[in-house]
């Protein structure tokens, strides 16, 4: 999965990206600091406790494992993640995060990076628009003292991205509209849906996207008759409904700790809206990496490891951050990513194993792999994600919790432990 970070320059996209991935990227106070998209991996907490918690409980009940000691650095976790980590049965799983170069009005007409920017967005499964909730930048990302009406500024900031996407999709639609209209004359409404599906496959469109867009269009206009006679206004409207399906936009109302009130409440979006504090998240992540504090992304507090090693300025800064963090109930950075991945994109975490009893792989490691997959993925499709040979030779699968044998079309759920049997 790839989640794209997008927005006008200088609103904190690169800071958000760096805070979520701890990747070293250029962060500067000027437009187009990022030119080519940065790609990194963000590790997010799985929605449910790692299955190693259930395994530990079973082993303890059987007398095969001692209870958790107070000084256990992993707080009871016994799994051996190949990627990510697991402490206190909180399993961190990966997702790709893309920091796309800054957008300015007119991208669909070639301004800024133009269509190169828009093409980068097309390679993402979801978009998060980072906006300036403090009103400290103008519409093109230039630093200013502050805007007087932050709510109006945010509305303008969010609308220009959707307008650019609408114009881009309209251009793609308009370019082949005469051919599509002739197809409708010959095949009826089915011809229109087929044309749209083919036209936007490159942007990730499936038939469900097309049908939902047409439903939205019908609700506005009442029907799909005689598209070859539609005025440009109706064609643009169809592009608008296609964009809503292809590019639902989630909002990171960044710099929330410097905003007055909650101006993000005025934002209209067909996605999730979350206040965030990327600067603070990055500072906390770096302080944790440096051994200054103990902080878990997403938490609303942290602990200082050794206050005697800090100077008064550092202590004051950390105290101020702790107070803001508690008030806001977290920085919102990892929370938004989790909500987008697990709620909006409807993904779950599944654990494939080689041993359905001990929940180990072929090398004896406990629950080493955690796959982020669409909810309801069938076991054979999961097998292909693990390895193509498992998919090609698929025989059956076993639910590691119930030990029940399941077939190729069995739908997996969140936190499932699955053993796949295949021809060697």
C-alpha positions as CSV (number, residue, x, y, z in Angstrom):
1,X,0.0,0.0,0.0
2,X,1.2,3.5,-0.8
3,X,-0.3,6.5,1.0
4,X,0.6,9.8,-0.7
5,X,1.2,13.1,1.2
6,X,0.2,16.1,-0.9
7,X,-0.5,19.8,-0.5
8,X,0.8,23.2,-1.3
9,X,4.5,23.8,-0.5
10,X,5.8,24.6,3.0
11,X,2.9,23.3,5.1
12,X,4.9,20.5,6.8
13,X,4.6,17.6,4.3
14,X,8.2,16.7,4.5
15,X,8.2,17.1,8.3
16,X,5.1,14.8,8.5
17,X,6.9,12.2,6.2
18,X,10.1,12.4,8.2
19,X,8.2,12.1,11.5
20,X,6.3,9.0,10.3
21,X,9.2,7.2,8.8
22,X,12.3,8.8,10.5
23,X,13.7,9.1,7.0
24,X,16.2,11.9,6.5
25,X,14.7,14.3,3.9
26,X,15.2,18.0,3.2
27,X,13.0,20.2,5.4
28,X,13.1,23.9,4.6
29,X,11.1,27.0,4.8
30,X,10.6,27.6,1.1
31,X,8.4,26.2,-1.7
32,X,9.5,23.1,-3.7
33,X,12.0,21.9,-1.0
34,X,10.9,18.5,-2.3
35,X,11.2,18.0,-6.0
36,X,11.1,14.3,-6.6
37,X,8.8,12.2,-4.4
38,X,10.4,10.7,-1.3
39,X,9.3,7.2,-0.5
40,X,9.7,5.7,3.0
41,X,8.2,3.1,5.3
42,X,5.9,4.0,8.2
43,X,5.3,1.4,10.9
44,X,1.8,1.5,12.3
45,X,0.3,-0.4,15.2
46,X,-1.9,-3.3,14.0
47,X,-5.6,-2.8,15.0
48,X,-5.6,-5.7,17.4
49,X,-3.0,-7.2,19.8
50,X,-0.4,-9.4,18.2
51,X,-1.5,-13.1,18.2
52,X,1.6,-13.8,20.3
53,X,-0.4,-12.6,23.3
54,X,-2.9,-15.5,22.8
55,X,0.1,-17.9,22.2
56,X,1.8,-16.7,25.4
57,X,-1.5,-17.2,27.3
58,X,-1.8,-20.8,26.0
59,X,1.9,-21.6,26.7
60,X,1.6,-20.2,30.3
61,X,-1.6,-22.1,30.9
62,X,0.2,-25.3,29.8
63,X,3.1,-24.6,32.1
64,X,5.5,-24.3,29.2
65,X,6.3,-20.6,29.7
66,X,6.9,-18.5,32.8
67,X,4.7,-15.4,33.4
68,X,6.0,-12.0,32.2
69,X,8.7,-10.5,34.5
70,X,8.6,-6.9,35.4
71,X,11.9,-6.2,33.7
72,X,11.0,-7.8,30.4
73,X,12.0,-5.2,27.8
74,X,9.4,-6.6,25.4
75,X,6.6,-6.6,28.0
76,X,5.5,-10.1,27.2
77,X,5.8,-10.2,23.4
78,X,7.3,-13.5,22.2
79,X,7.0,-13.1,18.4
80,X,10.0,-12.6,16.2
81,X,9.1,-10.0,13.6
82,X,11.0,-10.0,10.4
83,X,10.1,-6.4,9.9
84,X,8.7,-3.9,12.4
85,X,8.6,-4.7,16.1
86,X,6.3,-5.9,18.8
87,X,6.4,-4.7,22.4
88,X,3.6,-5.3,24.9
89,X,1.8,-7.2,22.1
90,X,1.6,-4.0,20.0
91,X,2.7,-5.2,16.6
92,X,4.0,-2.6,14.2
93,X,3.4,-3.3,10.5
94,X,4.7,-1.4,7.5
95,X,3.1,0.7,4.9
96,X,4.7,2.9,2.2
97,X,4.5,6.6,2.5
98,X,5.1,9.0,-0.4
99,X,6.0,12.7,0.0
100,X,5.0,14.1,-3.3
101,X,6.5,17.4,-4.4
102,X,4.5,20.6,-3.6
103,X,1.5,21.5,-5.6
104,X,0.6,25.0,-6.8
105,X,-2.6,26.2,-8.5
106,X,-2.4,25.5,-12.2
107,X,-0.7,22.1,-12.1
108,X,-3.2,20.7,-14.6
109,X,-2.0,23.4,-16.9
110,X,1.7,22.8,-16.4
111,X,2.5,25.1,-13.5
112,X,4.9,23.8,-10.8
113,X,5.7,20.2,-11.7
114,X,2.5,20.0,-13.6
115,X,1.4,16.5,-14.8
116,X,4.5,14.9,-13.2
117,X,3.0,15.8,-9.8
118,X,-0.4,14.4,-10.8
119,X,1.1,11.2,-12.2
120,X,2.8,10.7,-8.9
121,X,-0.6,10.9,-7.1
122,X,-2.0,8.3,-9.5
123,X,0.5,5.7,-8.1
124,X,-0.9,6.1,-4.6
125,X,-3.8,4.1,-3.0
126,X,-4.9,7.0,-0.8
127,X,-4.1,10.7,-0.5
128,X,-3.5,12.8,2.6
129,X,-3.5,16.5,2.0
130,X,-1.4,18.3,4.6
131,X,-2.8,21.8,5.2
132,X,-1.7,24.7,7.3
133,X,-4.2,24.9,10.2
134,X,-2.3,27.8,11.7
135,X,-2.6,30.0,8.6
136,X,1.1,30.9,8.4
137,X,1.4,30.4,4.6
138,X,-0.3,31.9,1.5
139,X,-2.0,29.8,-1.2
140,X,1.3,29.1,-2.9
141,X,3.2,28.2,0.3
142,X,5.1,31.4,0.9
143,X,5.5,32.2,4.7
144,X,3.4,35.1,6.0
145,X,2.7,36.5,9.4
146,X,-0.8,35.0,9.6
147,X,-4.1,35.1,7.7
148,X,-7.0,36.8,9.3
149,X,-9.6,34.2,8.4
150,X,-8.0,30.8,8.8
151,X,-11.3,28.9,8.1
152,X,-11.6,30.6,4.7
153,X,-7.9,30.0,4.0
154,X,-8.3,26.3,4.7
155,X,-11.3,26.0,2.5
156,X,-9.4,27.6,-0.3
157,X,-6.4,25.5,0.4
158,X,-8.3,22.2,0.2
159,X,-10.5,23.2,-2.7
160,X,-7.6,24.1,-5.1
161,X,-6.3,20.5,-4.9
162,X,-9.6,19.0,-5.8
163,X,-10.1,21.6,-8.6
164,X,-6.7,20.6,-10.0
165,X,-7.6,16.9,-9.9
166,X,-11.0,17.6,-11.4
167,X,-9.4,19.6,-14.3
168,X,-6.8,16.8,-14.8
169,X,-9.5,14.1,-14.9
170,X,-11.7,16.2,-17.1
171,X,-8.8,16.5,-19.6
172,X,-8.5,12.7,-19.7
173,X,-12.2,12.3,-20.1
174,X,-12.7,15.1,-22.7
175,X,-9.8,13.8,-24.8
176,X,-11.7,10.7,-25.7
177,X,-15.3,11.9,-25.2
178,X,-16.4,11.8,-28.9
179,X,-15.3,8.1,-29.1
180,X,-17.0,7.4,-25.8
181,X,-20.3,9.1,-27.0
182,X,-20.4,7.0,-30.1
183,X,-19.9,3.9,-28.0
184,X,-22.9,4.9,-25.9
185,X,-25.0,5.4,-29.0
186,X,-24.2,1.8,-30.0
187,X,-24.2,0.0,-26.6
188,X,-26.3,2.2,-24.3
189,X,-25.4,2.9,-20.7
190,X,-23.2,-0.2,-20.5
191,X,-21.1,1.4,-23.2
192,X,-20.5,4.5,-21.0
193,X,-19.5,2.5,-18.0
194,X,-17.2,0.3,-20.1
195,X,-15.6,3.4,-21.7
196,X,-15.0,5.1,-18.3
197,X,-13.5,1.9,-16.9
198,X,-11.1,1.6,-19.8
199,X,-10.3,5.3,-19.7
200,X,-9.3,5.4,-16.1
201,X,-7.9,2.0,-15.5
202,X,-4.4,3.6,-15.5
203,X,-5.5,5.6,-12.4
204,X,-6.6,2.5,-10.5
205,X,-10.3,2.6,-11.5
206,X,-12.4,-0.5,-11.1
207,X,-16.0,-1.1,-12.2
208,X,-17.2,-0.3,-8.7
209,X,-15.6,3.2,-8.9
210,X,-17.3,3.8,-12.2
211,X,-20.8,2.7,-11.1
212,X,-20.7,4.7,-8.0
213,X,-19.5,7.8,-9.9
214,X,-22.4,7.3,-12.4
215,X,-24.9,7.0,-9.4
216,X,-23.6,10.3,-8.1
217,X,-24.0,11.9,-11.5
218,X,-27.6,10.5,-11.8
219,X,-28.5,12.0,-8.4
220,X,-27.3,15.4,-9.7
221,X,-28.6,15.3,-13.3
222,X,-31.3,12.7,-13.3
223,X,-30.1,10.5,-16.1
224,X,-27.4,9.5,-18.6
225,X,-29.3,10.1,-21.8
226,X,-27.7,11.4,-25.0
227,X,-24.2,12.1,-23.7
228,X,-23.1,13.1,-27.2
229,X,-25.2,16.2,-26.7
230,X,-24.0,17.1,-23.2
231,X,-22.7,20.6,-22.6
232,X,-19.2,20.9,-21.2
233,X,-20.8,21.5,-17.7
234,X,-22.2,18.0,-17.6
235,X,-18.9,16.4,-18.8
236,X,-17.0,18.4,-16.1
237,X,-19.6,17.1,-13.5
238,X,-18.9,13.5,-14.6
239,X,-15.2,14.2,-14.1
240,X,-16.0,15.5,-10.6
241,X,-17.8,12.4,-9.6
242,X,-15.1,10.2,-11.0
243,X,-12.5,12.1,-9.0
244,X,-14.5,11.6,-5.8
245,X,-14.3,7.9,-6.3
246,X,-10.7,7.7,-7.5
247,X,-9.2,10.2,-5.1
248,X,-10.9,10.5,-1.8
249,X,-8.8,13.1,0.0
250,X,-8.0,12.8,3.7
251,X,-6.9,15.9,5.6
252,X,-4.0,16.4,8.0
253,X,-4.8,19.8,9.7
254,X,-1.1,20.4,10.5
255,X,0.4,22.9,12.9
256,X,-2.7,22.3,15.1
257,X,-0.8,23.3,18.2
258,X,-0.3,26.8,16.7
259,X,-3.9,27.3,15.5
260,X,-6.6,29.3,17.2
261,X,-9.6,27.1,17.9
262,X,-10.5,24.3,15.6
263,X,-10.6,25.9,12.1
264,X,-10.4,22.5,10.5
265,X,-14.1,22.0,11.4
266,X,-14.9,24.2,8.4
267,X,-13.2,21.9,5.9
268,X,-15.4,19.9,3.5
269,X,-13.9,16.6,2.6
270,X,-15.1,13.1,1.5
271,X,-12.3,11.7,3.6
272,X,-11.0,11.7,7.2
273,X,-10.0,15.1,8.8
274,X,-7.4,14.8,11.6
275,X,-5.6,17.7,13.4
276,X,-1.8,16.9,13.5
277,X,1.4,18.2,15.0
278,X,4.2,16.9,12.7
279,X,6.9,19.1,14.2
280,X,6.3,17.8,17.7
281,X,6.0,14.2,16.4
282,X,9.4,14.5,14.7
283,X,11.0,16.1,17.8
284,X,9.6,13.3,20.0
285,X,10.7,10.5,17.6
286,X,14.2,11.9,17.4
287,X,14.4,12.4,21.2
288,X,13.3,8.7,21.6
289,X,15.9,7.5,19.1
290,X,18.6,9.5,21.0
291,X,17.7,7.8,24.2
292,X,16.5,11.1,25.8
293,X,12.9,9.9,26.3
294,X,10.8,6.8,25.9
295,X,7.9,7.5,23.4
296,X,5.7,5.3,21.3
297,X,4.2,6.9,18.2
298,X,0.5,7.5,18.8
299,X,0.8,7.8,22.6
300,X,-0.4,10.9,24.4
301,X,2.5,11.0,26.8
302,X,6.2,10.0,27.2
303,X,8.7,9.5,29.9
304,X,12.1,11.1,30.4
305,X,14.8,8.4,30.6
306,X,17.3,10.4,32.8
307,X,16.4,14.0,33.7
308,X,19.8,14.5,35.3
309,X,21.4,14.4,31.8
310,X,19.2,17.2,30.5
311,X,19.8,21.0,30.7
312,X,17.0,23.3,32.0
313,X,16.1,24.4,28.4
314,X,15.6,20.8,27.4
315,X,13.5,20.0,30.4
316,X,11.3,23.0,29.8
317,X,10.8,22.1,26.2
318,X,9.9,18.6,27.0
319,X,7.5,19.7,29.7
320,X,5.7,22.0,27.3
321,X,5.4,19.2,24.7
322,X,4.1,16.8,27.2
323,X,1.4,19.2,28.2
324,X,0.4,19.9,24.6
325,X,0.5,16.2,23.8
326,X,-1.8,15.3,26.7
327,X,-4.3,18.1,25.8
328,X,-4.4,17.0,22.1
329,X,-4.4,13.3,23.0
330,X,-1.4,12.7,20.7
331,X,0.2,14.3,17.7
332,X,-2.3,12.7,15.3
333,X,0.4,11.7,12.8
334,X,0.3,8.0,13.2
335,X,-3.4,8.0,14.1
336,X,-4.3,9.5,10.8
337,X,-2.2,7.0,8.8
338,X,-3.8,4.1,10.8
339,X,-7.3,5.5,10.2
340,X,-6.6,5.8,6.4
341,X,-5.0,2.3,6.1
342,X,-7.3,0.3,8.3
343,X,-10.6,2.2,8.2
344,X,-10.8,4.0,4.9
345,X,-8.9,1.5,2.8
346,X,-10.4,-1.4,4.8
347,X,-7.2,-3.4,5.3
348,X,-6.4,-5.9,8.0
349,X,-3.4,-7.7,9.3
350,X,-3.0,-11.5,8.7
351,X,-0.2,-13.7,10.0
352,X,0.9,-16.6,7.6
353,X,2.8,-19.4,9.3
354,X,4.3,-22.8,8.4
355,X,3.3,-24.5,11.6
356,X,-0.4,-24.1,12.6
357,X,0.2,-25.4,16.1
358,X,3.2,-23.5,17.3
359,X,2.6,-20.5,14.9
360,X,6.2,-20.7,13.6
361,X,7.8,-20.4,10.2
362,X,10.0,-23.1,8.6
363,X,13.0,-21.8,10.6
364,X,11.3,-22.0,13.9
365,X,10.6,-18.2,14.3
366,X,7.3,-17.3,16.0
367,X,4.9,-15.2,13.9
368,X,7.7,-13.6,11.9
369,X,5.4,-12.1,9.2
370,X,2.5,-9.8,9.4
371,X,0.8,-9.0,6.0
372,X,-1.4,-5.9,5.5
373,X,-4.1,-7.1,3.1
374,X,-7.6,-6.1,2.1
375,X,-10.3,-7.3,4.5
376,X,-11.8,-10.5,3.3
377,X,-8.9,-11.5,1.1
378,X,-9.3,-15.2,0.0
379,X,-6.7,-17.7,1.2
380,X,-5.4,-18.4,-2.3
381,X,-4.8,-14.7,-3.0
382,X,-3.0,-14.5,0.4
383,X,-0.9,-17.4,-0.7
384,X,0.2,-15.5,-3.8
385,X,1.2,-12.5,-1.6
386,X,3.4,-14.8,0.5
387,X,5.1,-16.4,-2.5
388,X,4.0,-17.1,-6.1
389,X,4.9,-20.8,-5.7
390,X,2.4,-21.1,-2.8
391,X,-0.3,-19.6,-4.9
392,X,0.4,-21.8,-7.9
393,X,0.6,-25.0,-5.8
394,X,-2.2,-24.1,-3.4
395,X,-4.0,-27.2,-2.0
396,X,-5.7,-25.9,1.2
397,X,-5.2,-23.7,4.2
398,X,-5.7,-24.2,8.0
399,X,-7.0,-21.6,10.4
400,X,-4.3,-21.5,13.1
401,X,-6.8,-20.5,15.8
402,X,-9.5,-23.1,15.2
403,X,-7.4,-25.7,13.3
404,X,-10.2,-25.8,10.8
405,X,-9.3,-26.7,7.2
406,X,-10.5,-24.0,4.8
407,X,-10.5,-23.8,1.0
408,X,-9.1,-21.4,-1.6
409,X,-12.1,-19.1,-1.4
410,X,-12.1,-18.7,2.5
411,X,-12.1,-15.1,3.4
412,X,-9.5,-14.0,5.9
413,X,-10.3,-11.6,8.8
414,X,-8.2,-9.3,10.9
415,X,-5.6,-11.0,13.2
416,X,-6.0,-14.4,11.5
417,X,-3.2,-16.9,11.7
418,X,-3.1,-19.0,8.5
419,X,-1.1,-22.0,7.5
420,X,-1.0,-22.6,3.7
421,X,-0.5,-26.1,2.2
422,X,0.8,-26.2,-1.3
423,X,2.4,-28.7,-3.8
424,X,6.2,-28.5,-3.5
